[in-house]
């Protein structure tokens, strides 16, 4: 759906920097939280030299996925450098030292320079004495300059700020791939990245008017589409082992952010207009049984149950439903899961959640039933065979598709969990499954994306290779596929000359 040009012009004049949201935008983690795209025209074949509309280098490192709003593609990244505040303090220190040294040198020379006492009856200095006085002033200026230069050299050495981890929000032009702006949001202690995560892992979200990003202990930020910071929330947040991983979720006028750390497990909702906390819901960890670590990295989802919305969060040893308006706990179901990474997915009244970094690894389906305003969660099946640990699953037409970390792609029946097919794929899988146009997109850490047909038998349509690992999940919007590698953001789209799309007529 495209907004008429006249409306776009009126909106642009009335609110510059706003990017109107389209029906097929990809505004948050996994689009609408399901990983299913509205488009049916996503490309299936590409390489570094085929169907690449543009390829844009991204500074630093980040495992966050791209989002799309109108003509803007947005992502977060973290780089090592000197933050703007530290740089400003550093420059101020250097120039202050230079000024003080210059003035001090000038005054000192003038004080120690001998002067001829002039008689009260002498009308003026002789030409010789005037020349000497002028020479003394030049000496003072030269000494002053030398002192200033020395002070600059010393200050630049001793006042040099330490390197920091800088968090950025980056906005890229969807048509050309050029970076419109890159805003530094936060600077903090040097963290670096690991093979598991980065300092910019949560995916940002947008309502088409503002962009919201969560950087864990570095805070939550709201920017407009010109890259200006609207507000920042720096409420104290506990450290987490692999840094923040849960992406923020927008619901009405609330920005919901989840924290699952060893010290404290809770979810908080911020006013999306001001950043002020509206509610906080604490989770008390169970004390019985095994309790190795309490950190978790799952992103909650919003589902409609009965006649209202519920926020469903999979965390340390339990999955819970909340009232997103108040944070009130509506139901909870104990599990034995720890260090959850995957996000739950919903299909009607069925919710599936899967995987954790400690044993036993499982995938579980529950059914939510609502009666008289109360919700009951009932387990309907569970499996411990070929289940995802990092990659989140996806639903389609009564089937749930998943891929294990080691590359076992599976298709199961939704209501009973019966295995329909399994298929071995190459590589290691962190990115979540994305569905578009009847196709499954499964990127791996070798930069290879396998495209499979949806159906009751495993059928690989294409195997596409890029030059860098892929941790982030793809975004699909209006026939364009956006894939973030470790160094670049790719826009993949069919070109008029491409006639190599695989036939799916037998699907």
BALUMVEX-357983 format. One line per field, with one value per residue (C-alpha): residue number from 1; x, y, z. Coordinates in pm, whole numbers. Example, Ala and Ser with C-alpha at 12.3 -4.5 7.8 and 13.67 -1.06 7.14 Angstrom:
# residues 2
n: 1|2 $
x: 1230|1367 $
y: -450|-106 $
z: 780|714 $
***
This chain:
# residues 507
n: 1|2|3|4|5|6|7|8|9|10|11|12|13|14|15|16|17|18|19|20|21|22|23|24|25|26|27|28|29|30|31|32|33|34|35|36|37|38|39|40|41|42|43|44|45|46|47|48|49|50|51|52|53|54|55|56|57|58|59|60|61|62|63|64|65|66|67|68|69|70|71|72|73|74|75|76|77|78|79|80|81|82|83|84|85|86|87|88|89|90|91|92|93|94|95|96|97|98|99|100|101|102|103|104|105|106|107|108|109|110|111|112|113|114|115|116|117|118|119|120|121|122|123|124|125|126|127|128|129|130|131|132|133|134|135|136|137|138|139|140|141|142|143|144|145|146|147|148|149|150|151|152|153|154|155|156|157|158|159|160|161|162|163|164|165|166|167|168|169|170|171|172|173|174|175|176|177|178|179|180|181|182|183|184|185|186|187|188|189|190|191|192|193|194|195|196|197|198|199|200|201|202|203|204|205|206|207|208|209|210|211|212|213|214|215|216|217|218|219|220|221|222|223|224|225|226|227|228|229|230|231|232|233|234|235|236|237|238|239|240|241|242|243|244|245|246|247|248|249|250|251|252|253|254|255|256|257|258|259|260|261|262|263|264|265|266|267|268|269|270|271|272|273|274|275|276|277|278|279|280|281|282|283|284|285|286|287|288|289|290|291|292|293|294|295|296|297|298|299|300|301|302|303|304|305|306|307|308|309|310|311|312|313|314|315|316|317|318|319|320|321|322|323|324|325|326|327|328|329|330|331|332|333|334|335|336|337|338|339|340|341|342|343|344|345|346|347|348|349|350|351|352|353|354|355|356|357|358|359|360|361|362|363|364|365|366|367|368|369|370|371|372|373|374|375|376|377|378|379|380|381|382|383|384|385|386|387|388|389|390|391|392|393|394|395|396|397|398|399|400|401|402|403|404|405|406|407|408|409|410|411|412|413|414|415|416|417|418|419|420|421|422|423|424|425|426|427|428|429|430|431|432|433|434|435|436|437|438|439|440|441|442|443|444|445|446|447|448|449|450|451|452|453|454|455|456|457|458|459|460|461|462|463|464|465|466|467|468|469|470|471|472|473|474|475|476|477|478|479|480|481|482|483|484|485|486|487|488|489|490|491|492|493|494|495|496|497|498|499|500|501|502|503|504|505|506|507 $
x: 0|139|22|-82|181|-37|-82|291|361|116|265|617|534|350|598|937|1132|823|827|468|422|301|97|393|653|876|861|1007|1176|1039|811|494|653|570|850|591|602|297|467|457|734|1051|1351|1475|1810|2102|2478|2736|2694|2325|2010|2199|2029|2279|2532|2613|2904|2800|3047|3116|2932|2576|2351|2031|1805|1708|1361|1185|952|850|1167|1398|1586|1702|1939|2167|2538|2820|3173|3490|3589|3575|3227|3117|3099|3448|3579|3422|3579|3912|3912|3807|4094|4349|4247|4212|4566|4691|4524|4652|5006|5002|4886|5127|5423|5342|5301|5619|5832|5691|5762|6125|6208|6408|6243|6396|6254|6121|6170|5849|5992|6077|5820|5860|6089|6375|6350|6605|6403|6077|6240|6364|6015|5865|6124|6044|5675|5758|5973|5683|5447|5690|5740|5363|5312|5581|5418|5079|5219|5397|5077|4881|5133|5135|4756|4692|4908|4794|4431|4362|4029|4000|3832|3464|3187|2965|2607|2450|2119|2171|1917|1972|1789|1588|1618|1990|2150|2319|2342|2118|2238|2409|2333|2551|2314|2539|2902|3020|3295|3473|3279|3363|3165|3168|3061|2735|2627|2720|2658|2381|2182|1819|1635|1488|1120|922|570|651|705|981|1248|1301|1613|1723|2093|2070|2274|2336|1969|1661|1646|1381|1485|1291|1344|1596|1822|1761|1727|1375|1426|1652|1575|1869|1689|1940|1956|2147|2432|2364|2609|2582|2461|2102|1929|1554|1409|1161|792|546|188|-43|145|378|729|777|1130|1225|1524|1620|1947|2112|2027|1678|1409|1144|955|892|670|778|560|663|620|835|1033|890|818|445|460|713|637|885|940|1047|1273|1172|1394|1336|1533|1827|1920|2237|2180|1878|1975|1748|1728|1381|1166|801|508|158|-131|-508|-670|-1044|-1141|-809|-439|-180|196|358|713|932|1192|1385|1192|848|636|397|110|68|-186|16|-175|-86|180|-50|36|-257|-116|211|325|637|906|1255|1403|1706|1889|1609|1715|1431|1109|765|531|151|-106|-454|-482|-164|171|498|819|1146|1506|1750|2124|2112|1967|1706|1639|1274|1000|661|314|49|-314|-461|-827|-1019|-1329|-1493|-1190|-944|-687|-566|-248|-237|51|-64|269|641|940|1313|1416|1573|1451|1581|1811|1877|1659|1290|1032|748|392|223|-111|-115|257|541|882|1206|1579|1817|2148|2325|2111|1822|1520|1189|820|570|194|78|-187|-21|346|380|694|606|963|1318|1606|1977|2115|2480|2627|2523|2199|2136|1902|1532|1319|1149|854|768|579|548|920|1133|1449|1719|2051|2353|2685|2869|2675|2464|2086|1889|1549|1297|941|662|481|458|796|1140|1232|1528|1466|1802|2125|2260|2600|2721|3075|3013|2843|2476|2361|2063|1721|1611|1353|1118|924|741|942|1278|1487|1718|1997|2253|2594|2874|3002|2729|2356|2229|1915|1823|1561|1484|1627|1442|1710|1669|1455|1606|1346|1269|939|708|416|465|446 $
y: 0|338|667|923|1185|1474|1318|1252|1616|1742|1512|1616|1984|1935|1703|1684|1369|1147|834|718|350|130|-188|-406|-234|-441|-221|-443|-772|-1032|-779|-814|-1064|-1368|-1361|-1374|-1110|-961|-972|-1267|-1141|-1188|-1307|-1663|-1644|-1408|-1387|-1112|-1043|-1124|-943|-711|-371|-218|-319|-67|-101|-67|64|-154|-472|-557|-862|-659|-713|-433|-281|-97|204|374|467|414|106|128|-77|-42|-99|-69|49|113|478|801|930|1283|1382|1246|1413|1743|1724|1630|1923|2159|2035|2075|2429|2539|2416|2596|2923|2912|2828|3104|3370|3249|3253|3604|3745|3575|3719|4065|4042|3937|4172|4477|4811|5159|5398|5703|6043|6234|6523|6305|6363|6014|5715|5746|5551|5301|5230|5205|4945|4751|4751|4624|4347|4245|4218|3991|3774|3749|3647|3383|3241|3247|3051|2801|2749|2698|2445|2258|2254|2118|1837|1744|1771|1565|1292|1295|1390|1142|972|597|404|329|119|354|261|401|406|413|521|408|527|232|328|403|237|562|635|932|971|785|903|819|731|607|561|330|97|-97|-418|-552|-835|-1212|-1488|-1504|-1144|-777|-447|-382|-704|-595|-498|-144|-74|212|348|537|862|773|505|322|127|-64|-89|-267|-94|194|290|313|582|747|929|1109|1033|1315|1134|1372|1222|1288|1124|877|656|572|392|157|-179|-486|-627|-942|-1215|-1186|-824|-725|-944|-888|-643|-369|-412|-133|-168|131|418|191|72|-260|-366|-694|-760|-1110|-1098|-1295|-1021|-922|-1040|-789|-622|-249|-34|317|597|611|990|1073|763|769|430|352|9|-253|-619|-820|-1194|-1397|-1684|-2027|-2151|-2525|-2747|-2660|-2291|-2235|-1896|-1669|-1466|-1493|-1311|-1381|-1106|-1113|-1109|-960|-1194|-1153|-1391|-1383|-1018|-859|-847|-1030|-989|-1332|-1367|-1677|-1644|-1827|-2147|-2013|-1864|-1588|-1382|-1018|-745|-507|-205|-257|-529|-744|-1114|-1305|-1658|-1843|-2190|-2339|-2483|-2618|-2381|-2163|-1898|-1869|-1715|-1790|-1588|-1750|-1754|-1775|-1918|-1844|-1986|-2194|-2059|-2238|-2162|-2341|-2388|-2285|-2298|-2556|-2905|-3030|-2853|-2867|-2719|-2690|-2599|-2460|-2369|-2054|-2058|-1760|-1783|-1512|-1288|-1553|-1726|-2083|-2213|-2587|-2784|-2982|-3130|-3117|-3253|-3271|-3381|-3141|-2824|-2467|-2314|-1967|-1939|-1867|-2084|-1969|-2082|-2130|-2299|-2543|-2615|-2494|-2463|-2453|-2498|-2624|-2458|-2746|-2712|-2959|-2794|-2942|-2915|-3025|-3034|-2755|-2913|-3250|-3181|-3475|-3459|-3408|-3378|-3302|-3196|-3148|-2805|-2696|-2468|-2316|-2117|-1813|-1608|-1680|-1833|-1583|-1673|-1479|-1574|-1942|-1972|-2028|-1820|-1973|-1781|-1930|-1816|-1904|-1639|-1905|-1862|-2172|-2104|-2386|-2431|-2446|-2779|-3136|-3242|-3080|-2906|-2674|-2402|-2226|-2194|-1839|-1730|-1389|-1304|-1262|-1440|-1372|-1348|-1117|-1224|-1099|-828|-854|-559|-507|-766|-660|-870|-697|-911|-787|-950|-879|-590|-483|-441|-594|-503|-801|-764|-930|-748|-734|-953|-1229|-1519|-1784|-1793|-2155|-2309|-2381|-2523|-2868|-2736 $
z: 0|-103|44|-221|-298|-181|164|187|103|367|632|538|568|896|1064|902|977|1014|798|739|812|527|558|463|682|910|1222|1495|1580|1336|1166|1372|1608|1393|1138|856|582|412|72|-167|-395|-192|-398|-355|-536|-481|-440|-401|-774|-828|-714|-477|-507|-265|-3|270|515|880|1135|1436|1531|1618|1612|1598|1299|1059|1066|783|801|481|292|590|708|1069|1279|1581|1607|1860|1785|1980|1994|2192|2266|2187|2555|2626|2311|2413|2761|2607|2363|2641|2860|2580|2485|2847|2917|2606|2706|3065|2948|2686|2930|3195|2956|2832|3182|3306|3027|3081|3452|3418|3131|3261|3188|3165|3417|3246|3398|3464|3262|2961|2690|2537|2502|2266|1939|2076|2387|2186|1961|2264|2419|2096|2082|2438|2350|2055|2280|2524|2244|2114|2463|2509|2187|2281|2621|2456|2209|2487|2693|2396|2342|2711|2750|2435|2583|2944|2895|2613|2700|2722|2443|2502|2356|2158|2074|1758|1580|1204|941|581|271|146|-220|-242|60|167|538|614|971|1251|1603|1900|2182|2459|2551|2824|2943|2672|2615|2272|2115|2130|1897|2092|2122|2094|2270|2015|2005|2074|1755|1757|1696|1544|1525|1204|1392|1636|1671|2000|2092|2401|2490|2826|3097|2852|2855|2634|2365|2152|1833|1566|1197|1169|1416|1707|2056|2189|2526|2703|3001|3228|3509|3677|3503|3627|3421|3223|3123|2744|2741|2665|2407|2450|2198|2299|2211|2134|2255|2223|2393|2589|2513|2692|2786|2953|3179|3291|3485|3762|4013|3909|3665|3563|3280|3265|3045|2950|2821|2457|2453|2758|2856|3208|3368|3376|3539|3646|3702|3908|3864|4166|4066|4196|4476|4440|4206|3985|3967|3770|3606|3581|3274|2968|2635|2493|2341|2458|2217|2232|2149|2159|2407|2458|2434|2532|2455|2661|2682|2684|2810|2824|3098|3363|3449|3358|3083|3191|3057|3160|3111|2891|3019|3386|3407|3619|3600|3447|3447|3474|3380|3544|3316|3366|3107|3180|2976|2721|2390|2148|2143|2169|1870|1862|1622|1748|2097|2068|2185|2119|2306|2266|2358|2625|2668|2948|2938|2889|2560|2459|2243|2410|2286|2521|2462|2616|2712|2845|3062|3270|3227|3349|3129|3168|3004|2936|2789|2483|2368|2423|2233|2301|1951|1698|1867|1832|2088|1942|1630|1697|1517|1288|1216|880|801|1090|1075|1294|1131|1330|1288|1555|1624|1449|1134|1160|996|1104|1021|1284|1306|1536|1755|1825|1758|1517|1304|936|807|907|688|755|658|657|923|1256|1296|1516|1294|1332|1057|829|605|289|-26|63|134|444|480|701|723|901|1046|725|534|362|344|253|97|137|16|271|253|373|240|265|-59|-95|-352|-337|-141|-143|-17|100|207|581|873|945|1306|1253|1130|785|727|430|293|-38|-228|-81|152|400|544|791|788|1030|819|576|531|206|14|-202|-473|-802|-1101|-1435|-1591|-1334|-1455|-1232|-954|-867|-966|-671|-867|-715|-364 $
***
